[in-house]
Amino acid sequence: MDTPMEIARFLQVKWGLGLGGGALICNPVAEADEIPAAEMAGPIDAAVAEAAQLGVTGKAVTPHVLARIVELTHGRSLRTNIALVQSNARLAAEIAVALSRAMSRRQMQPGVRLPLGVNGNGRAAGWLAAPQLFPELPWAS
């Protein structure tokens, strides 16, 4: 799923099926704000080793390690984390807007179906009769 509308549609179907549990939505940091893994490996390893050496345990480990990484990256990791938080908030808001729009126009219409999966030929493997929540998405007949 690549758009807030697709994520909202997924959530509506999940909830409509009565499935419990949460949904993990991955939203990588923008490339402009990213720190390559190879650059981060050293500071992470050093911060974790230092925490162990100092006997930092339990709830204190994460704040200690993060603070040390900020120091070792001269603030760059903090800027990256702030950019990620901002991006996550923006995506959450976009998903909320898509859900709100879908819920405000929710109406049962016979014959509307949601694909349950796609087979090797790119055709729907099964269908779920459902309300037409997202008419702007392509609906198979």
MODELLER restraints for C-alpha pairs under 7 A, 6 or more apart:
rsr = mdl.restraints
at = mdl.atoms
rsr.add(forms.Gaussian(group=physical.xy_distance, feature=features.Distance(at['CA:1:A'], at['CA:7:A']), mean=6.11, stdev=0.5))
rsr.add(forms.Gaussian(group=physical.xy_distance, feature=features.Distance(at['CA:4:A'], at['CA:91:A']), mean=6.93, stdev=0.5))
rsr.add(forms.Gaussian(group=physical.xy_distance, feature=features.Distance(at['CA:4:A'], at['CA:94:A']), mean=5.85, stdev=0.5))
rsr.add(forms.Gaussian(group=physical.xy_distance, feature=features.Distance(at['CA:4:A'], at['CA:95:A']), mean=4.78, stdev=0.5))
rsr.add(forms.Gaussian(group=physical.xy_distance, feature=features.Distance(at['CA:4:A'], at['CA:98:A']), mean=6.70, stdev=0.5))
rsr.add(forms.Gaussian(group=physical.xy_distance, feature=features.Distance(at['CA:5:A'], at['CA:95:A']), mean=6.64, stdev=0.5))
rsr.add(forms.Gaussian(group=physical.xy_distance, feature=features.Distance(at['CA:5:A'], at['CA:98:A']), mean=5.60, stdev=0.5))
rsr.add(forms.Gaussian(group=physical.xy_distance, feature=features.Distance(at['CA:7:A'], at['CA:95:A']), mean=6.89, stdev=0.5))
rsr.add(forms.Gaussian(group=physical.xy_distance, feature=features.Distance(at['CA:8:A'], at['CA:95:A']), mean=5.73, stdev=0.5))
rsr.add(forms.Gaussian(group=physical.xy_distance, feature=features.Distance(at['CA:8:A'], at['CA:98:A']), mean=6.09, stdev=0.5))
rsr.add(forms.Gaussian(group=physical.xy_distance, feature=features.Distance(at['CA:8:A'], at['CA:99:A']), mean=5.50, stdev=0.5))
rsr.add(forms.Gaussian(group=physical.xy_distance, feature=features.Distance(at['CA:27:A'], at['CA:88:A']), mean=6.67, stdev=0.5))
rsr.add(forms.Gaussian(group=physical.xy_distance, feature=features.Distance(at['CA:29:A'], at['CA:84:A']), mean=5.12, stdev=0.5))
rsr.add(forms.Gaussian(group=physical.xy_distance, feature=features.Distance(at['CA:33:A'], at['CA:80:A']), mean=5.34, stdev=0.5))
rsr.add(forms.Gaussian(group=physical.xy_distance, feature=features.Distance(at['CA:33:A'], at['CA:83:A']), mean=6.74, stdev=0.5))
rsr.add(forms.Gaussian(group=physical.xy_distance, feature=features.Distance(at['CA:34:A'], at['CA:80:A']), mean=6.30, stdev=0.5))
rsr.add(forms.Gaussian(group=physical.xy_distance, feature=features.Distance(at['CA:43:A'], at['CA:69:A']), mean=5.65, stdev=0.5))
rsr.add(forms.Gaussian(group=physical.xy_distance, feature=features.Distance(at['CA:43:A'], at['CA:72:A']), mean=5.89, stdev=0.5))
rsr.add(forms.Gaussian(group=physical.xy_distance, feature=features.Distance(at['CA:44:A'], at['CA:69:A']), mean=6.29, stdev=0.5))
rsr.add(forms.Gaussian(group=physical.xy_distance, feature=features.Distance(at['CA:47:A'], at['CA:65:A']), mean=5.17, stdev=0.5))
rsr.add(forms.Gaussian(group=physical.xy_distance, feature=features.Distance(at['CA:47:A'], at['CA:68:A']), mean=5.70, stdev=0.5))
rsr.add(forms.Gaussian(group=physical.xy_distance, feature=features.Distance(at['CA:47:A'], at['CA:69:A']), mean=6.17, stdev=0.5))
rsr.add(forms.Gaussian(group=physical.xy_distance, feature=features.Distance(at['CA:48:A'], at['CA:65:A']), mean=6.01, stdev=0.5))
rsr.add(forms.Gaussian(group=physical.xy_distance, feature=features.Distance(at['CA:51:A'], at['CA:61:A']), mean=6.68, stdev=0.5))
rsr.add(forms.Gaussian(group=physical.xy_distance, feature=features.Distance(at['CA:51:A'], at['CA:64:A']), mean=6.96, stdev=0.5))
rsr.add(forms.Gaussian(group=physical.xy_distance, feature=features.Distance(at['CA:51:A'], at['CA:65:A']), mean=6.73, stdev=0.5))
rsr.add(forms.Gaussian(group=physical.xy_distance, feature=features.Distance(at['CA:69:A'], at['CA:77:A']), mean=6.96, stdev=0.5))
rsr.add(forms.Gaussian(group=physical.xy_distance, feature=features.Distance(at['CA:70:A'], at['CA:76:A']), mean=6.74, stdev=0.5))
rsr.add(forms.Gaussian(group=physical.xy_distance, feature=features.Distance(at['CA:70:A'], at['CA:77:A']), mean=5.54, stdev=0.5))
rsr.add(forms.Gaussian(group=physical.xy_distance, feature=features.Distance(at['CA:70:A'], at['CA:78:A']), mean=5.85, stdev=0.5))
rsr.add(forms.Gaussian(group=physical.xy_distance, feature=features.Distance(at['CA:102:A'], at['CA:133:A']), mean=5.15, stdev=0.5))
rsr.add(forms.Gaussian(group=physical.xy_distance, feature=features.Distance(at['CA:102:A'], at['CA:134:A']), mean=6.24, stdev=0.5))
rsr.add(forms.Gaussian(group=physical.xy_distance, feature=features.Distance(at['CA:106:A'], at['CA:131:A']), mean=6.75, stdev=0.5))
rsr.add(forms.Gaussian(group=physical.xy_distance, feature=features.Distance(at['CA:106:A'], at['CA:132:A']), mean=6.85, stdev=0.5))
rsr.add(forms.Gaussian(group=physical.xy_distance, feature=features.Distance(at['CA:106:A'], at['CA:133:A']), mean=5.65, stdev=0.5))
rsr.add(forms.Gaussian(group=physical.xy_distance, feature=features.Distance(at['CA:107:A'], at['CA:131:A']), mean=5.87, stdev=0.5))
rsr.add(forms.Gaussian(group=physical.xy_distance, feature=features.Distance(at['CA:107:A'], at['CA:132:A']), mean=6.64, stdev=0.5))
rsr.add(forms.Gaussian(group=physical.xy_distance, feature=features.Distance(at['CA:108:A'], at['CA:131:A']), mean=4.53, stdev=0.5))
rsr.add(forms.Gaussian(group=physical.xy_distance, feature=features.Distance(at['CA:108:A'], at['CA:132:A']), mean=6.65, stdev=0.5))
rsr.add(forms.Gaussian(group=physical.xy_distance, feature=features.Distance(at['CA:109:A'], at['CA:131:A']), mean=5.85, stdev=0.5))
rsr.add(forms.Gaussian(group=physical.xy_distance, feature=features.Distance(at['CA:109:A'], at['CA:132:A']), mean=6.48, stdev=0.5))
rsr.add(forms.Gaussian(group=physical.xy_distance, feature=features.Distance(at['CA:111:A'], at['CA:129:A']), mean=6.81, stdev=0.5))
rsr.add(forms.Gaussian(group=physical.xy_distance, feature=features.Distance(at['CA:112:A'], at['CA:129:A']), mean=5.87, stdev=0.5))
rsr.add(forms.Gaussian(group=physical.xy_distance, feature=features.Distance(at['CA:112:A'], at['CA:130:A']), mean=5.96, stdev=0.5))
rsr.add(forms.Gaussian(group=physical.xy_distance, feature=features.Distance(at['CA:112:A'], at['CA:131:A']), mean=6.50, stdev=0.5))
rsr.add(forms.Gaussian(group=physical.xy_distance, feature=features.Distance(at['CA:112:A'], at['CA:132:A']), mean=6.11, stdev=0.5))
rsr.add(forms.Gaussian(group=physical.xy_distance, feature=features.Distance(at['CA:113:A'], at['CA:127:A']), mean=5.86, stdev=0.5))
rsr.add(forms.Gaussian(group=physical.xy_distance, feature=features.Distance(at['CA:113:A'], at['CA:128:A']), mean=5.26, stdev=0.5))
rsr.add(forms.Gaussian(group=physical.xy_distance, feature=features.Distance(at['CA:113:A'], at['CA:129:A']), mean=4.35, stdev=0.5))
rsr.add(forms.Gaussian(group=physical.xy_distance, feature=features.Distance(at['CA:113:A'], at['CA:130:A']), mean=5.54, stdev=0.5))
rsr.add(forms.Gaussian(group=physical.xy_distance, feature=features.Distance(at['CA:114:A'], at['CA:127:A']), mean=5.50, stdev=0.5))
rsr.add(forms.Gaussian(group=physical.xy_distance, feature=features.Distance(at['CA:114:A'], at['CA:128:A']), mean=5.02, stdev=0.5))
rsr.add(forms.Gaussian(group=physical.xy_distance, feature=features.Distance(at['CA:114:A'], at['CA:129:A']), mean=6.33, stdev=0.5))
rsr.add(forms.Gaussian(group=physical.xy_distance, feature=features.Distance(at['CA:114:A'], at['CA:130:A']), mean=6.49, stdev=0.5))
rsr.add(forms.Gaussian(group=physical.xy_distance, feature=features.Distance(at['CA:115:A'], at['CA:124:A']), mean=5.53, stdev=0.5))
rsr.add(forms.Gaussian(group=physical.xy_distance, feature=features.Distance(at['CA:115:A'], at['CA:126:A']), mean=5.94, stdev=0.5))
rsr.add(forms.Gaussian(group=physical.xy_distance, feature=features.Distance(at['CA:115:A'], at['CA:127:A']), mean=4.70, stdev=0.5))
rsr.add(forms.Gaussian(group=physical.xy_distance, feature=features.Distance(at['CA:115:A'], at['CA:128:A']), mean=6.39, stdev=0.5))
rsr.add(forms.Gaussian(group=physical.xy_distance, feature=features.Distance(at['CA:116:A'], at['CA:124:A']), mean=6.88, stdev=0.5))
rsr.add(forms.Gaussian(group=physical.xy_distance, feature=features.Distance(at['CA:116:A'], at['CA:125:A']), mean=6.52, stdev=0.5))
rsr.add(forms.Gaussian(group=physical.xy_distance, feature=features.Distance(at['CA:116:A'], at['CA:126:A']), mean=5.12, stdev=0.5))
rsr.add(forms.Gaussian(group=physical.xy_distance, feature=features.Distance(at['CA:116:A'], at['CA:127:A']), mean=5.30, stdev=0.5))
rsr.add(forms.Gaussian(group=physical.xy_distance, feature=features.Distance(at['CA:116:A'], at['CA:128:A']), mean=6.47, stdev=0.5))
rsr.add(forms.Gaussian(group=physical.xy_distance, feature=features.Distance(at['CA:117:A'], at['CA:124:A']), mean=5.61, stdev=0.5))
rsr.add(forms.Gaussian(group=physical.xy_distance, feature=features.Distance(at['CA:117:A'], at['CA:125:A']), mean=5.13, stdev=0.5))
rsr.add(forms.Gaussian(group=physical.xy_distance, feature=features.Distance(at['CA:117:A'], at['CA:126:A']), mean=6.22, stdev=0.5))
rsr.add(forms.Gaussian(group=physical.xy_distance, feature=features.Distance(at['CA:118:A'], at['CA:124:A']), mean=4.49, stdev=0.5))
rsr.add(forms.Gaussian(group=physical.xy_distance, feature=features.Distance(at['CA:118:A'], at['CA:125:A']), mean=4.95, stdev=0.5))
rsr.add(forms.Gaussian(group=physical.xy_distance, feature=features.Distance(at['CA:119:A'], at['CA:125:A']), mean=5.22, stdev=0.5))
